[in-house]
Each structure stands twice: as structure tokens, then as C-alpha cells.
Amino acid sequence: MPRKPSTQPNDLELAILRVLWDRGPSTVRAIHEALEHNRDAGYTSTAKMVAVMCDKGMLRRAAAQRPQLFEPAVPQEQTQRQILRHVIHKVFGGSARKLVMRAVQSEELAADEVAEIRRLLKQIEQQKR
């Protein structure tokens, strides 16, 4: 029986999405050039992956012009939340607390990152009052 297609983007799909989130609507050539230094694949492989991502609903053609421009179908924040929910349920048994604790314990946090986390926690506490 064939495997059910994943609803989560794979590493290459995420790399393409990051290029588009950073640069905005782009051609396949621009996407390929942005990925070229980290990935040894031909232009046609990038073009095929962009087409597959369009078929999956991850990307859309931004305009009916030549060359075609592609953009993410879903905003970056929404994709990140979806992936995070998946990780929380699959890896941390549904516990966001466990995920946050592991992330904080396993990383060397810079002072500005700690301050930002504190600000966010304070803001959440104030909203709950």
C-alpha cells in the first residue's frame, strides 16, 4: 500500500520556502541560485520541486507573466505553527512545556534572547489577567 503523503514540508521544501519568505516572489532561476551554494542539484531538479510544491498547494504562481514568479501559498508564521504543532504532538507527547524546557536547556541563549523570552512571558501573563 502506498504511503500517505506527508503534510509537513521536507528539508528541500523548507529551504525553498525560506528563500521565498526572505526574498518574496521569485523565479525558479532565482530560487535555484539561492540554493546552489548549499545543494548540488541541477536547475531542472529545482524546477521539478517547485512544480511538485505547486501541486501540493505549498506554492502558487504569483503572476501570469514570463518568467513565472512563485510565492508561498501560506504565510511563514502559519507554516511554522503547523510544523511546531506536529513536533509537539509527535515528539513531546502534546506538551508544549516539554518542548520549551528542552529548547531552553539545550541551547546557549544570548542575553538578548533571554530578555526577549522574559518579555514574551510577561506579556502572556498580563493577557491572562
Phi and psi restraints in degrees (value plus and minus 20) as a CYANA .aco file:
   2 PRO   PHI     -85.4   -45.4
   2 PRO   PSI     127.5   167.5
   3 ARG   PHI     -90.7   -50.7
   3 ARG   PSI     122.1   162.1
   4 LYS   PHI     -88.9   -48.9
   4 LYS   PSI     111.3   151.3
   5 PRO   PHI     -80.5   -40.5
   5 PRO   PSI     121.1   161.1
   6 SER   PHI     -90.7   -50.7
   6 SER   PSI     123.8   163.8
   7 THR   PHI    -108.6   -68.6
   7 THR   PSI     -27.7    12.3
   8 GLN   PHI    -117.8   -77.8
   8 GLN   PSI     117.0   157.0
   9 PRO   PHI     -85.9   -45.9
   9 PRO   PSI     120.9   160.9
  10 ASN   PHI    -100.6   -60.6
  10 ASN   PSI    -198.7  -158.7
  11 ASP   PHI     -80.0   -40.0
  11 ASP   PSI     -63.9   -23.9
  12 LEU   PHI     -87.6   -47.6
  12 LEU   PSI     -61.2   -21.2
  13 GLU   PHI     -81.8   -41.8
  13 GLU   PSI     -60.9   -20.9
  14 LEU   PHI     -84.3   -44.3
  14 LEU   PSI     -59.0   -19.0
  15 ALA   PHI     -82.2   -42.2
  15 ALA   PSI     -61.8   -21.8
  16 ILE   PHI     -85.8   -45.8
  16 ILE   PSI     -64.3   -24.3
  17 LEU   PHI     -79.7   -39.7
  17 LEU   PSI     -61.8   -21.8
  18 ARG   PHI     -81.1   -41.1
  18 ARG   PSI     -61.4   -21.4
  19 VAL   PHI     -78.2   -38.2
  19 VAL   PSI     -66.5   -26.5
  20 LEU   PHI     -91.2   -51.2
  20 LEU   PSI     -56.4   -16.4
  21 TRP   PHI     -84.3   -44.3
  21 TRP   PSI     -59.0   -19.0
  22 ASP   PHI     -94.8   -54.8
  22 ASP   PSI     -61.2   -21.2
  23 ARG   PHI    -122.5   -82.5
  23 ARG   PSI     -36.8     3.2
  24 GLY   PHI      65.2   105.2
  24 GLY   PSI    -193.2  -153.2
  25 PRO   PHI     -70.5   -30.5
  25 PRO   PSI     113.1   153.1
  26 SER   PHI    -162.9  -122.9
  26 SER   PSI     138.8   178.8
  27 THR   PHI    -100.7   -60.7
  27 THR   PSI     144.7   184.7
  28 VAL   PHI     -79.5   -39.5
  28 VAL   PSI     -60.2   -20.2
  29 ARG   PHI     -79.2   -39.2
  29 ARG   PSI     -65.4   -25.4
  30 ALA   PHI     -85.6   -45.6
  30 ALA   PSI     -60.5   -20.5
  31 ILE   PHI     -81.6   -41.6
  31 ILE   PSI     -67.7   -27.7
  32 HIS   PHI     -79.1   -39.1
  32 HIS   PSI     -65.4   -25.4
  33 GLU   PHI     -84.4   -44.4
  33 GLU   PSI     -55.5   -15.5
  34 ALA   PHI     -88.6   -48.6
  34 ALA   PSI     -51.2   -11.2
  35 LEU   PHI    -109.6   -69.6
  35 LEU   PSI     -37.8     2.2
  36 GLU   PHI     -74.3   -34.3
  36 GLU   PSI     -59.6   -19.6
  37 HIS   PHI     -91.8   -51.8
  37 HIS   PSI     -38.5     1.5
  38 ASN   PHI    -128.1   -88.1
  38 ASN   PSI     -26.6    13.4
  39 ARG   PHI    -164.1  -124.1
  39 ARG   PSI     109.1   149.1
  40 ASP   PHI    -117.5   -77.5
  40 ASP   PSI      65.2   105.2
  41 ALA   PHI    -166.5  -126.5
  41 ALA   PSI     136.2   176.2
  42 GLY   PHI    -100.5   -60.5
  42 GLY   PSI     147.4   187.4
  43 TYR   PHI     -78.7   -38.7
  43 TYR   PSI     -61.2   -21.2
  44 THR   PHI     -84.8   -44.8
  44 THR   PSI     -52.2   -12.2
  45 SER   PHI     -85.7   -45.7
  45 SER   PSI     -61.2   -21.2
  46 THR   PHI     -84.9   -44.9
  46 THR   PSI     -63.7   -23.7
  47 ALA   PHI     -81.0   -41.0
  47 ALA   PSI     -61.0   -21.0
  48 LYS   PHI     -84.7   -44.7
  48 LYS   PSI     -63.1   -23.1
  49 MET   PHI     -84.8   -44.8
  49 MET   PSI     -59.5   -19.5
  50 VAL   PHI     -82.0   -42.0
  50 VAL   PSI     -61.8   -21.8
  51 ALA   PHI     -83.9   -43.9
  51 ALA   PSI     -63.2   -23.2
  52 VAL   PHI     -81.2   -41.2
  52 VAL   PSI     -62.9   -22.9
  53 MET   PHI     -85.6   -45.6
  53 MET   PSI     -53.5   -13.5
  54 CYS   PHI     -85.7   -45.7
  54 CYS   PSI     -63.6   -23.6
  55 ASP   PHI     -82.1   -42.1
  55 ASP   PSI     -55.5   -15.5
  56 LYS   PHI     -97.6   -57.6
  56 LYS   PSI     -31.3     8.7
  57 GLY   PHI      66.7   106.7
  57 GLY   PSI      -8.3    31.7
  58 MET   PHI    -101.3   -61.3
  58 MET   PSI     -52.2   -12.2
  59 LEU   PHI    -144.7  -104.7
  59 LEU   PSI     140.2   180.2
  60 ARG   PHI    -158.7  -118.7
  60 ARG   PSI     134.4   174.4
  61 ARG   PHI     -94.6   -54.6
  61 ARG   PSI     106.2   146.2
  62 ALA   PHI     -99.3   -59.3
  62 ALA   PSI     -44.8    -4.8
  63 ALA   PHI    -177.8  -137.8
  63 ALA   PSI     134.7   174.7
  64 ALA   PHI    -110.8   -70.8
  64 ALA   PSI      43.1    83.1
  65 GLN   PHI    -154.0  -114.0
  65 GLN   PSI     150.3   190.3
  66 ARG   PHI    -136.6   -96.6
  66 ARG   PSI     114.6   154.6
  67 PRO   PHI     -89.3   -49.3
  67 PRO   PSI     134.0   174.0
  68 GLN   PHI     -88.8   -48.8
  68 GLN   PSI     123.5   163.5
  69 LEU   PHI    -127.0   -87.0
  69 LEU   PSI     123.6   163.6
  70 PHE   PHI    -141.1  -101.1
  70 PHE   PSI     127.7   167.7
  71 GLU   PHI    -164.5  -124.5
  71 GLU   PSI     137.7   177.7
  72 PRO   PHI     -83.9   -43.9
  72 PRO   PSI     121.7   161.7
  73 ALA   PHI     -99.5   -59.5
  73 ALA   PSI     -40.1    -0.1
  74 VAL   PHI    -148.0  -108.0
  74 VAL   PSI     119.2   159.2
  75 PRO   PHI     -80.4   -40.4
  75 PRO   PSI     133.0   173.0
  76 GLN   PHI     -73.8   -33.8
  76 GLN   PSI     -66.6   -26.6
  77 GLU   PHI     -81.6   -41.6
  77 GLU   PSI     -59.0   -19.0
  78 GLN   PHI     -87.2   -47.2
  78 GLN   PSI     -61.6   -21.6
  79 THR   PHI     -84.2   -44.2
  79 THR   PSI     -63.5   -23.5
  80 GLN   PHI     -81.8   -41.8
  80 GLN   PSI     -62.4   -22.4
  81 ARG   PHI     -82.8   -42.8
  81 ARG   PSI     -61.3   -21.3
  82 GLN   PHI     -82.5   -42.5
  82 GLN   PSI     -66.7   -26.7
  83 ILE   PHI     -84.9   -44.9
  83 ILE   PSI     -61.8   -21.8
  84 LEU   PHI     -82.8   -42.8
  84 LEU   PSI     -64.6   -24.6
  85 ARG   PHI     -78.5   -38.5
  85 ARG   PSI     -61.3   -21.3
  86 HIS   PHI     -81.5   -41.5
  86 HIS   PSI     -67.7   -27.7
  87 VAL   PHI     -83.9   -43.9
  87 VAL   PSI     -63.3   -23.3
  88 ILE   PHI     -78.1   -38.1
  88 ILE   PSI     -64.8   -24.8
  89 HIS   PHI     -95.7   -55.7
  89 HIS   PSI     -61.4   -21.4
  90 LYS   PHI     -97.3   -57.3
  90 LYS   PSI     -60.5   -20.5
  91 VAL   PHI    -120.1   -80.1
  91 VAL   PSI     -54.9   -14.9
  92 PHE   PHI    -132.1   -92.1
  92 PHE   PSI      -1.1    38.9
  93 GLY   PHI      38.7    78.7
  93 GLY   PSI       8.9    48.9
  94 GLY   PHI      66.6   106.6
  94 GLY   PSI     -15.0    25.0
  95 SER   PHI    -119.8   -79.8
  95 SER   PSI      87.2   127.2
  96 ALA   PHI     -86.2   -46.2
  96 ALA   PSI     -53.2   -13.2
  97 ARG   PHI     -79.2   -39.2
  97 ARG   PSI     -65.0   -25.0
  98 LYS   PHI     -82.7   -42.7
  98 LYS   PSI     -59.8   -19.8
  99 LEU   PHI     -82.6   -42.6
  99 LEU   PSI     -67.6   -27.6
 100 VAL   PHI     -84.5   -44.5
 100 VAL   PSI     -64.4   -24.4
 101 MET   PHI     -81.1   -41.1
 101 MET   PSI     -64.8   -24.8
 102 ARG   PHI     -84.7   -44.7
 102 ARG   PSI     -61.1   -21.1
 103 ALA   PHI     -83.5   -43.5
 103 ALA   PSI     -64.7   -24.7
 104 VAL   PHI     -88.3   -48.3
 104 VAL   PSI     -60.0   -20.0
 105 GLN   PHI     -92.0   -52.0
 105 GLN   PSI     -49.9    -9.9
 106 SER   PHI    -114.5   -74.5
 106 SER   PSI     -23.8    16.2
 107 GLU   PHI    -138.2   -98.2
 107 GLU   PSI     125.9   165.9
 108 GLU   PHI    -102.6   -62.6
 108 GLU   PSI      90.5   130.5
 109 LEU   PHI    -113.7   -73.7
 109 LEU   PSI     115.1   155.1
 110 ALA   PHI     -94.9   -54.9
 110 ALA   PSI     137.8   177.8
 111 ALA   PHI     -77.6   -37.6
 111 ALA   PSI     -59.5   -19.5
 112 ASP   PHI     -88.2   -48.2
 112 ASP   PSI     -51.7   -11.7
 113 GLU   PHI     -88.5   -48.5
 113 GLU   PSI     -61.3   -21.3
 114 VAL   PHI     -83.0   -43.0
 114 VAL   PSI     -63.3   -23.3
 115 ALA   PHI     -82.5   -42.5
 115 ALA   PSI     -60.5   -20.5
 116 GLU   PHI     -85.3   -45.3
 116 GLU   PSI     -60.8   -20.8
 117 ILE   PHI     -82.7   -42.7
 117 ILE   PSI     -62.8   -22.8
 118 ARG   PHI     -81.9   -41.9
 118 ARG   PSI     -63.2   -23.2
 119 ARG   PHI     -80.2   -40.2
 119 ARG   PSI     -63.0   -23.0
 120 LEU   PHI     -84.4   -44.4
 120 LEU   PSI     -63.7   -23.7
 121 LEU   PHI     -83.3   -43.3
 121 LEU   PSI     -60.8   -20.8
 122 LYS   PHI     -83.0   -43.0
 122 LYS   PSI     -62.8   -22.8
 123 GLN   PHI     -82.4   -42.4
 123 GLN   PSI     -62.6   -22.6
 124 ILE   PHI     -83.1   -43.1
 124 ILE   PSI     -62.9   -22.9
 125 GLU   PHI     -82.3   -42.3
 125 GLU   PSI     -61.6   -21.6
 126 GLN   PHI     -85.9   -45.9
 126 GLN   PSI     -55.3   -15.3
 127 GLN   PHI     -89.6   -49.6
 127 GLN   PSI     -47.6    -7.6
 128 LYS   PHI    -101.7   -61.7
 128 LYS   PSI     -30.9     9.1
